[in-house]
Amino acid sequence: FYVPVDEVKKYQTKGAAEKSSRSKVPVGMVAQSVGTATGVPKSAAAKKTEAKRQRKKEEAGRSAAIVPEDKPKPEASAPAAAAAAAVDGSVQVDEKDALAKKSRALKKKIKAIEDLEAKQAASQLLDADQKAKLAKRGQFELELKETEELLAALTTT
């Protein structure tokens, strides 16, 4: 006789059947005292981690209640943020490091452009990418000047 596919009982091995019929709770332990759904009681570290997560959720809930979400946050560029920090007097080492890193990168780009100019002066042909890089020299120099001014402002305060 015909049995529809969705009514056919799925085959289960003896081991799988025994495992599914067993209780999830270890022998001698009451189901209510178990910490997790797997039947294993929580360790002290797991309890501590759960408490930390709960505190973070509560703090996030409190901070969300304090700060209204309908007010858009002003977006400032990195140099403007660094200048504002210099004015406030709350200069952080990270900002100085970031500006110094940016300054080094810009100096490296300008040096590469100077090398390209030397190649061009020696009558070597430059490809399109190299010519585009040569065209950006003024932009790099201007950006380097602004970055060094901000770095000097952070250093003096």
N, C-alpha and C positions, 0 to 999 in steps of 0.2 A: 504494500500500500504506500501511497505518496504522503510524505511529511514535508511541509514548507520549510525552506532553508532557515528562516528566522526562528523556527520552533525546534530545530534539531539541537540536541544537547551537545555542548562542546566537550570533546574528549579531554580527560584530565588524568595524568599519570597518578600512580599510587602515592608517590612522594608529595606531589602538589596537592592532592586531596587531603592527605594527612596534615600538611602544613596549614592549609586554609581552615581545617577544622579545629586546630589547636587554638588555645587562648593566646592573646597577644601579651597578656600579663604574665611575668615570671611566677613560678610556683611559690606559694606562700605569701604573695603580695596582693593587696587589695587593689582593684582597678582605680579607685579614687585617688590613691597615693602616688600614682604614676604621673611623672611630669610631662611626658610627651606621648604622641599617638603611637609611637613604635613600641611602647611598653618598657622602655629603659628609663630609669629615674635620672633626673638631671644632675650633672656634676656641679661642683661648687663654681667652677669656671663658667659653665653654661648659665648658671643662675646669675652670676656677676655680669656677664655679657648682656643677658636679657634685661637686667636692671639698668645698665648703661643705655641701651636702646630705648627703654621706656622713658628715661630722663631726657634723652635727646628729643623724643617725640613731644614731650611736655614743653620743653624749652622752645621748640619750633612753633608749637601751638600758641605759646605766650607771645613770642616775637611777632607772629603773624597777626595777632590781635592788636598789638601796639602799632605796627606800621600799616597804614591804610594802603590797600592794593590799587585803588583807583588813581593814586597820584603817580604819574610817570617819573621814573628815575632819570636825572640828567646824565647824559653820556658825555664824558670828557676824554680827550685824547691823552696818551701817556705823557707827552711833554706838559700839557696843561695841568694834569694831575700832579706832576712833579713840582711844577711852579706853585700850585696851590698848597702843596705840602710844605714847600720852603717858606711860604708866607705864614702858614699856621705854626711853623716851628716843630712840626712832628715829622722830621726827616727820618726816613728809614734807610737802613743799609741796602735793602733790596732795590730801592729806587736808584740809588747811586750806582750800584752794580749794573743794573739794567741800562742806565744811560752810558756808563763807561763801555759796556759791551757793544752798544749800538754805535758809539763813537769809533771804537776799534774796527768794527765791520765797515763803516763808511770810509775810514782811512784806507782800508784794504781795497775797497772798490775803486777809490780814486787812484791808488797806486797802480792797480790793474789797467785803468784807463790811460795813465801816463805811459805804461809799457806799450799799450796799443798805439798810442800816438807816436812813440819812438819807432815802432814797426812800420807805421804808415810813412813816417819821415824817411825811413830806409827803403822806400819804394816797394814794400811788401803789400800784396793785395789783402784786404780785409773782407770777411764775409758779412752778411746782413746783420747777424747778431752782434758782431763786434762794432759795426757802424752804429747800431742802435745804442750800444753801451756808451760809445763816444758822445752821442747826443745827450746822454743823461748826466754828463759831468757837472754842469751847472746846478742841476737839481740836487745831486749828491753833496756838492760843496755847501749849498745853502742849508741843507738838512744837517750837515756836520756842524756848521756854525751855530745853528739853533741848539743842537744837542750839547755842544760844549758850553754855551752860555747857561743853559739850565744846570749842567753839571757844576759849573763854577758857582752858580747861585746856591746850589745844595751844599757845596763844600764850604762856602763862607759862613753859612748859618749854623 
